[in-house]
Amino acid sequence: MEKNKIIFYTTPAHGHINPAMHIISSLIQEGYDIIAYSTEEFRSLIEGSGAEFRLYNTGSIRFDTSVGSELLIMTKLILQFTNHALPALLADASAEQPVLIMHDTLSLWGKMTADILGIPAVSVNTFITSYSMKSRAFRMYTKNFALSTALQFYALHDIKKELRILKRNYGLEKTDMMSLLMNHEKLNIFTYPRCMHPDGDTLGKDCFFPGNPSRLRPLKKGDTLNSDKLIYVSLGTVFNKSLSFYRELFRDFSKAEYDLLVSCGKNLKRISLLPHAENIVLTSFANQNEVLKQAKLFITAGGMNSLCEAAAAGVPCLIVPQQGEQKISAFMAEKCGLGKISHGRLFKESCDTIDNFKRNEETISEFSAVKMNGLILLLKTYMKGDIT
């Protein structure tokens, strides 16, 4: 039987899974059978792509994506889950005999499965990653996470315990935090343009930037707002709980000439209790790509997918980072001319960003391009062992 099976180990978070969906569906169109592991929340999304969904056995371990801003806590969670899930994942992969393993860069269990079974593997990077302590990206992470990481020292005991188990049972060699959180392979896919990476000009042939596939995925129905003076507001699906941000937003725009569509996610009920004027419309879910077609401004936390989608639509961003990783993406977005980082005066900064933004067709073209055919060809070549 021809080997055409690929296993994809996701990190169960929208910002990580959404860019992977179009890659998965494109591989399926090429005749590959895809098995994608995730949590129940993403079953319909994965099955909608045509892949076979398989449920991670998380046991008592709860995937809390909000710990993305707490590096030591996240490291502990990843190590605990790897120790818990790896025996079953190894057994499944050994039985399936995939020709390729793809894994999110945070999915240590995916890399270890590939390494232990000797299966070619590809890392999918949905955020800015660093593979060297000498890199600009590493220095930026150190700057933005040093203080918060120091406050999590209590997690070190559990991290050392989990590492000892992985070393004893599976011979895990690289145990520094960078290797555990940013799993490098012989081929690494980045789901955003090269210009958004601090080390984009120095990363080698093992790093491929096809563009942002998330903008090509079919979106489920979401709210829109018909207005020629529309400002779209979304802090994403995880770090969107800051009531102080929404209070300031509602206060500053209560008498503004703009209409605001504010995507609140699961926090809609709580946020809707805050006083807000009629020109401010709240929703749990907006059809982001459709909304961006008419928005004058996007107020965003700086998630990579959102920044790329806004850039492709030619919409300026006012970026209000909610955690360290978003600060890095925001810095790169400002450098690329996608908008401005907020310094706490939302209304004035919004007006200034709208008035001073210069639409750049080259930038729009760069962020609109998705080299999916090139990616599929590269993956086929990689699976044949023709590149290293």
N, C-alpha and C positions, 0 to 999 in steps of 0.2 A: 504494500500500500504506500502511495506517495506520501511523504511527510510534508504536511502543510499546516500543522497546528502551531499556534502561538499562544503563550500564556502571558497575560498582562496583570501585574500586581499593582493595584492602585493605592494611593493614599486617599482615604475617604473624606474628601473635602471638595466643594464645588470648584474652587479655583484651580485645583489639581486635576480633577476629572474632566471638566468641560473641554479643555484643549485636546484631551486624548480621544474624545468621542469621534471626531472626524478622521483622525488617524486610524482608529479601529475600523470604522465603516469603509474607509478607502481600502484597507487591507482585505476586508471581507469581499469587496467588489473584485479584488484581484484573485479570489479563489482560496483565501486562507480561512481556516476555522479559528476563531478567537475565543479563548476562555478568559474572562475578566473577573477577578476577585475584588469584592468590595463589601460594604455593609448594606443592610436592607434598604436604607434611605436611597441608594442609587440603583436599585434593581431595575426599575422601569426605564431609567436613562440608559443603562447598559444594554438591556434587552431591546430597547428601541433602536440601538445602533446596529443590531443584528448579531451581537456577540452572545455567547452563553454566559449567563451570570452564575457565579459561585459565591457563596456566602463565607466570609471570614468567620472562623470560630474564635470570637473575641473573649469567650469565657466571661470572667468578671471585669475584664479590662475595658474601659470605656474610652472610645476615641473622642477626645475633646479638642477640636481644632483651634479653640481659643488659646491653647497653650503654645501656639506658634510664636508668641512673643516672649516665651520663657524657655530659653534654650536647654537648660539643664533638666527642667521638668519634661520637656518634649523628648529629650534623649532617654530619660528613664522610661517614658511611655513606650518609645520605639523598641528599646531593649526588652522590656517586659513582654510586649506583644510578640517580638521575634522568638523569644524563648518559648512562649506559649504555643504559637502557631506553627513553628517550623517543622516539627515531626510530621504533622498531617500534610503540610504543603509539599514536603519532600516526597512523601508517599504518592500523592496525587501526580506530581510532576514526573516522577519515575514511571508511573503507569501510563501517562499520556505521551511521553517521549516527544515533547515539542521541538520544533526546529529552531525556535527562538524564544527567549524570555525577554519581555519588556517590563520595566518597573519604573514607578515614580522614583525620583532621586531620593526621597525620604524613606522609601520602602526597603529598608535593610534586609527584611526577610526575603524579598525578591532577589536581591543581589546574592545573598547567601545560598539560596536555592540553586541559582545558576552556577555559582562557584563550586558547590559541593558535587553537583551532578555533571559538571563539565559541559554545560549548555551555553552557546553564545548568548550574550545579553546586551541590551540597550537600555541606557538610562534616559528617562524623559524629564527634562528640567522645566518646570513651569514658573520658577522664580529665579532671581539672580543667585547663582551658586559660585563657590570658589573651590578650586582644587589645589591651591598653593598658599602658604602663609606669606609669600612674597607678593601676592596679587593685590591689586587695588580693591577688589571686592572684599577680600579678607580684612583689609584695613578699615573698610567702611563698616563691616559687621562688628569689628572690635569696638569701633567708636560708638555705634548705636546700641550695642548689647552688653557692653562691659559692666555697667552699673547694675542692671537688672539681673545679669547672670551671677554677679557676686552675692546678691541677696538670696540666691537659690542654693547656697552651698549645702543646705541640709539634704539635698537630693543626691549628693555624691556617694553616700553610703550605699543606697540602693543601686546606683549606677555601677559601682565596683562589684557588687554582688552579682548583678545580671551579667556583667562582662566575664566574671570568673566562670559562670555556667556556660556561656557561649564558647569560651576558650577551651574548657574541659571537654565539652560534648562535640564541638564542631571545628576546633582548631582556629577560631577567629584570630587573625593576626593584627590587622590595623584597628586600633582602639581609640585613636584620637577623635575628638568630637567632629572634626571636619570630615573624616572618613565615614563616621557613623551617620551623619546627617546629609552628606552630599556625595552620594555613592557614584563614583566615577567608573565608566566602562570603556571598552575599546571604541565604542561609538556612543555619542551623547547628543540627544536631540534637545534643542532649546525652542520653546514655543513662543518666541517673540523675535523681532529683528535684532541683528547683531549690534546695532548702534545702541540698544538699551542695556547692553552688558558693559560694566566698567572695564573689563579686560577683553572686549570684543575684538580689538585689533591685534591681540597677541595669542588668542586661543587657536589651537592647531587644527589639523584635518580631522581629528577625532571628534570635533564639535561642529554640528550642522544646525544652521538657523533657517528653517523653512518658512518662518513667519508665524502668525498667530492663527491656528486652525479653529479656535473657539468662535471666531466671527462667521465661520461657514456652517456651523451646526444649526440644525432646525430648532427654533425656540418654541416652547409651548406658549399658548396664548397668554398675554400679559397686558396690563393697562397701558394706554397711551393718553396723551392730552393734546388736543388741537389748539395751538396757540402760536402766533408769530413772534411772541416774546417769551419763549419757554426756557426755563432753566431746569435742568434735570439734576436730581440729588440722590446719590446712593453711596453708602459706606460699605457696600458688599454684604456678604452673607454671614460673616463671622464677627468682625470687630465693629459692630454697628449699634452698640448699646449705650453710647455716651449721651445721656439726657442733656447735659450742659451744652453739647453741640447743637442739639435740636432746639433748645430754648433760645440760644443766640440766633440761630437761623430764623426761627419763627418771629422773633422780635425785630430783627433787622429788616426782614422782607414783608412785614405786616402791611406797610403802606407803599410798597414798591410798585413800579409799573410792570414788573415781570410776573409771570405765572410760574409757580414752582410745582413740579411733580416730584414727590419725595418717596422713594422706595424704601420701606421700613423692614421688609422681611418678616420674620416671626415676631418682631417687636411692635407690630402695627398697633395692637390694642393699647399697649403701654404708652407709646409715643402719641397716639391720637388723643390722650387725656390732656396733653399740654395745650394751652391756648394758642390758636392759630387762625389767621385771617382766611377769607374766602378764596384769595388768590393762591392759596397753598393747598394742594391736593395730595392726600396721603394714600399709599397703596402698599399691599404686601408684596406685590411682584409687578414689575414693569417689563414690557418688551423692549429691552435696552437698545437693540440694534435699530428698531423702528423709531424709538424716541429720539435717538441721536441723529436721525435724518433731518429733524427740524429744530433741535435744541440750539440755543445761542451759547450755552455754557454747560459744562458738566462739573458739578462739585462732587469730588470723589475722594475716597481714602487713599487711592493710589495702588489698588490691586493691578497686577500686570495685565490681566485680560481686559479690564476696563480701560486702562490707559491705551492699549493697542486698538481697541474698538473705537474709542473716541478719535484717535489719530487718523484712523482709516476713514472716519466720517468727516474729518476736517473740523471737528468741534474742539475749542480750547478747553483746558481743564484748570480748575482751581483745586489744588490737591491739599487735602487735610489728613495727613498720615495719622493712623491710630496706633501704630507700633513700629518697631525698628526696621523690619524688612520693607515696609511701605515707605519709610523715610529714604531708603536707598533707591527704590524704584522712582520715588518722587524727584529725587536729585537728578537721576538720569533723564526723566521725562522733561524736566526744566531745561536740562542741557540740550536735549533734542528739539527744543522749541515747541513742546506740546502744551505748554501752559505755565502756571506759576504755583509755587508752594505758598499756602496761606500762613500768615503770621498773626491771625486772630481777629482780623477785621473783615468779616465775611462780605458784608454788603459793598463796602468800598473796593475791596479786592476783586469782587465779582465784576463790578462795573468797569474797573481798570483793565481787567483781563479781557473782557469783551471788546472794549474800545481799542485796545492796543494790539490785539491778536492779528497777525498777518497770515492768512491762509497760504500754505506752501504746497503746491501740487506735487513736488518731488517727495515731500514727507508723506503726503496722502498715498502716493503710489507705493512708497516703500512699506508702509504699514498695511496697505491693502493686499499686497502680493502674498500669496501662500503657495509655496513651491511644493505642492503635494506630489506631483508626478516625479519630481526630483528626489523627494524623500522616499517614495515607494521603490524607485529604482535603486537608491542607495541601500535600502533595507534588503532588497533581493540580493544585491551583490554581497552584502555583509553575511547573509545567511549561507551563501555559497562558499564563504571563506576566501573570497577574492580580494578583500581589503583587510588591513590590520590596523 
